[in-house]
Amino acid sequence: MNGPWAQTAVTGIPLFARPKLAATVRIWVQGLVPRHAPTEEYYASMERHASVIADAGTVVDFKALPADLYPQGSSPAVLTRYIAGELVQAASMAACALQAEASGYDAFAIATLQEPGLQAVRTLTNIPILGYGLAASLFGRCLGSRVGILAFNAPLLPLMKERLDAHVPGSVGPVRDLGVGYEEVLAAFGGASLKDRFEDGCRELIDDGADVIVAGQMILAELAWDMKTMRVENVPILDALGAILLLAEDLHRLREVSGVSPNRRGIYWSRPSPEALAMITSMTRRALR
């Protein structure tokens, strides 16, 4: 029998024989935030964070959408507050996931709570595909019973609640706008200027019944880690990057060791035929030129 299952010569009963994993596991973490001078402190924090939370044999590469994708003086926050913005983001995630698999990565993570295109992108590759929203939903319910979302960019709050509830129905309770802008969050890296406001926002969610806090943006979640604010009033703040990397590593192990991979039946999970996949790949790349 092929794969991780083997039969003994005496009984013929299948036994589980754990194969050795490759010495290095490579995870592609794809964000919407461009990597340029204003965001270098954010990405530097992510790299420090990954070095202490990921397994010793895991290599984490942080990828960003090109800075010139956004008009001069604009930011991802401008695009993400409109559902139409997901059109270009989902196409970008698809192209990046295909590139990740072709480049030999073992898992691909969409580092945004909204996870644009996640359901479709999961059908395009054989490597595990996951997102921050999925990781936050699963780990959030391991840490508490009622998730509270704290975010900036207020128009996104209904979408964030909807996406988390889609993964674990009924898990999200109160949501709250932090009342700051994208530039203020970026400027806070390396300092603690938002620490009091962040903790006050968490307390308001706790007063409304939340017993685990999820930051609505990866950049805000990373700021919490950078400020060493991972617990308020004895309520945990989800470690967003930690949840993503642990889930990616475990999905890779399940695939390699146990032979467990995603469902491939039905419109939401079936892998496109080779002809359809070639068409999707070509059209996606042309659309992003």
N, C-alpha and C positions, 0 to 999 in steps of 0.2 A: 504494500500500500504506500502510495506516495504521500509526501507532506510530513507533518510532525507525528502522525500516527504510525505505529508499527505493531506487528503481531508477534507474540512469542512462538517459538517452534513447538513448545510442549502443549500449550492450551489453545493457541490460535486466538486468544482474547486480545483485543486491541489494548495496547498500553501507550501512555503518553510519554513520548521521548522529547525532552526539551532541546531544541537545536540551539546552538550558540548564536547570539546576536552579533552583528557586525560591531567592531570595536567603536565605531563612531556612528552616531545617529545625527542626521542633519535635518534641522527644522527651519523652514522659510517662514518668517513672520512678516506679513504684508500689511502695512499701514496706509492710511490716507494722507497723513501729515507728511509734507515734503521734507527732505533732508537738506537743509541749507543753514546759513549762519544763525538765524533766529531760533532754530530747533536743535542745535547741536547739544545743548545741555540736557534736553529731553532724551535724545538718543544715547547720550553718554550714560545717563541714569539707567536706561533700559539695559544697556550692555553690562553695567555693574550688577544690576539686579539678576540678569540671566546667569551670570557667572557664579552666583551663590545659590540659586534655586534649581537650576537644571542639573541632571546627572553629570558626573565627571566626563563621561564619554559622549555627551551631547554638544553639538555645535549649533548655535543659534545665529542665524543671519537675519538682520533687520533690513527689510526692503521698504522703499518709499516710492510713492508716485512722483513723477518729475515735477520739480518746482514750477516749470514753465507751463504745466497743465492748467494752473490757476492764473488768471489775469494779474498783472502787476498790482501789488497792494491788496490783493484779495487773499482768502484763506479757505481751507476746507470747510470751516464753519459756515461760510456763506452758501456753499453748495449743498451741504448736508441738511439744511433746514427745509429743503424742498424735496418731495418724493421723486420728482423728475430727475434730481441729481443722481439718483441711484442707477439711472440708465448707463451713464458713462462709468460709474464706479463698478457696477456689476460686470460690464465688459472688461474693465481693467483687471478685476479679480480673476476672471476666466482666463485671460491671456497670461497672467502671472502664475496661476496654478499649473497651467500646461507647461510653462517654461520651467517651473520648479521640478515637476516630474521628469521632464526631459533632461534636466541638469543633475539628476540623481538624488534629489532630496527625498527624505523619508516621510515628511508630513508638511502640510501647508496650513497656516493659520491666518485668518482674516482678523486683524487687530482693530476691530471696531464693533461696538455693541449692536449696531444695525445689521452687520454682516451682509452687505449688498451682494445678491446673487448666490448666497450660500447653497440653497437647495439645488440650483442648477449646476453650480460648479462642482458639487460632490459627485455628479454623474460623469464628469469629464475625465477623471483620472482614477488610477488604482491606488494611489497613496491616500492616507487619511486626510480629509479636509474638515476643518473645524473653524469656529469663530469665537470671539469674545462673548457674545450673547449666550451661545450654547454652554460654554465653560462657566460663565457666571450663574446661569440657571441651575446647572447641576451641582456645582460647588456651593452655591448660595443655600440650597436646600439641605446640604450636608452640615451647614453651620448654623442654621436657624430655620424658622417656620414662615416668616413673613419678610420678604425682601423690600427694602426701601431704596429708591433710586435717587441719587444726588447728582445733578448735572448742571452745566451751563448750556446756553443756546436753547432757550425755553421752548421754541416750536417743536423741538425733537422729542420732548417728554412723552407725548402720546404714542409715538412710534416705538420708543424704547420700551415702554410698558407692554405694548402689543407684542413686540418681538420676544421679550423674556417670557411672557405668559404663553406664547406659542410653543416654547420648548417645554416648560413645566406649567401647565394650566393652573391658574389661580394662585401662583406663587408670589405675585407682586402686589404689595400694598401701597403705601404712600409714595408719591414722587414729589421732588422739590427742585426748583431752579435755584442755583447758588447765587445768581445775581452778579456774575462776573463775566468778562469777555475772554475770548481766545488769547489775546495778547497778554492779559493779566495773568493767565495761567502759565503761559510760557515764561514770563518774567519772574515768576515765583521760584523757578528751579534754581537751586543753590542758596535759597533764602527761606524764610518762614513767614513771609508777608501775608499768606492766605491761610495760615494754620488756624487762627482763631475763627475766621469766617467758615472754614471747612468744618471745624468741630461744632460750631453753632448750628450749621445746616444739618449735621448728623443728629444732634440733640433734638432738633425739630422733627425729624423723621422718627426718631425713637419715641418722642411724645405722641406721635400719631400712630404708633403701634409697630413700627419696624423693629426686627431683632437681628437683622444682618443688613449691612449697607453695601450697595453696589454703586460705584462711580459710573456715571453714564458715558464717559469718554475714557479711552485708554490713557490719554495724556493727563486727565484728572486723577485717575487711579494711580498712575505712576508718580504723580506729585505727592499723593498721600504716602506712598512708600518712601519717597525721597525725604519727606518731612517726618518720617517715622511715626505716622499717625495711622495705626492699624487697628485701633480699638478706642471707642468712646463710650463712656458710661457702661462698661463691661459688654458692649455690643461690638462684634467684629466688623472690620472693613475688609471686604474681599480683596485679596491680592490678585489683581487681574492678570498680570503677566505670569505669575506663578501658576494660576489655574489653567491658563492656556498651555504652558509648557508641560505641566504634569499630564494634562489630558492628551496632548499630542504624543508624548512619550508612551503613555499607556495604550493608546490606539495603535501605535506602531508595534508594541510588544504583542498585543492581541493578534495582529495580522501575521507577524513573523513567527511567533511561538505557538499560538493556538490555531492558526489558520482561519481566524475570524475576520471577515471583511464585510462591507455594507451589503444590504439587500440589493438585488439587481432585478427586481420585478416591479411592474407598474410604472406609470408615467413619471412619478416623482423621484424614482431611484434607478430606473433602467439606464444602462450605459448606451449612448448612441451607437448605431452601427458604424463600421469603419468609414463608409461613405458619408454619413451624416456628420460624424466627428470631424472629418477632413473639411467639410463645408463650414462647420461652426468655427473651426480653428482659423480657416482662411478669412472668413467674414469678420471675425473678431479682430484679427490683426489689421485688416484693411480699415475697419472703422476707427481704430486707434491711431492711425498714421497722422 
